């Protein structure tokens, strides 16, 4: 997988997780959720 494909994959993953979070969380939890997702994705790439 090249860098461009990896970035697309990350974007799709992030969108999926954010959608999940948005449906299940309050506003306060959303911020935590976004930070959590970003940290997880950074660890992978």
QUITA-V799378 format. One line per field, one symbol per residue. ss: DSSP state (H for helix, E for strand, - for the rest). phi: phi as a letter, one per 40 degrees, with the letter a starting at -180 (. if undefined). psi: psi as a letter, one per 30 degrees, with the letter a starting at -180 (. if undefined). A space follows every 50 residues. Layout:
BEGIN
ss=???
phi=???
psi=???
END
This chain:
BEGIN
ss=--HHHHHHHHHHHHHHHHHHHHHH--HHHHHHHHHHHHHHHHHH-
phi=.cccccccccccdccccccdcccbbcdccdccccccccccccccb
psi=kleeeeeeeeeeeeeeeeeeeefflleeeeeeeeeeeeeeeeff.
END
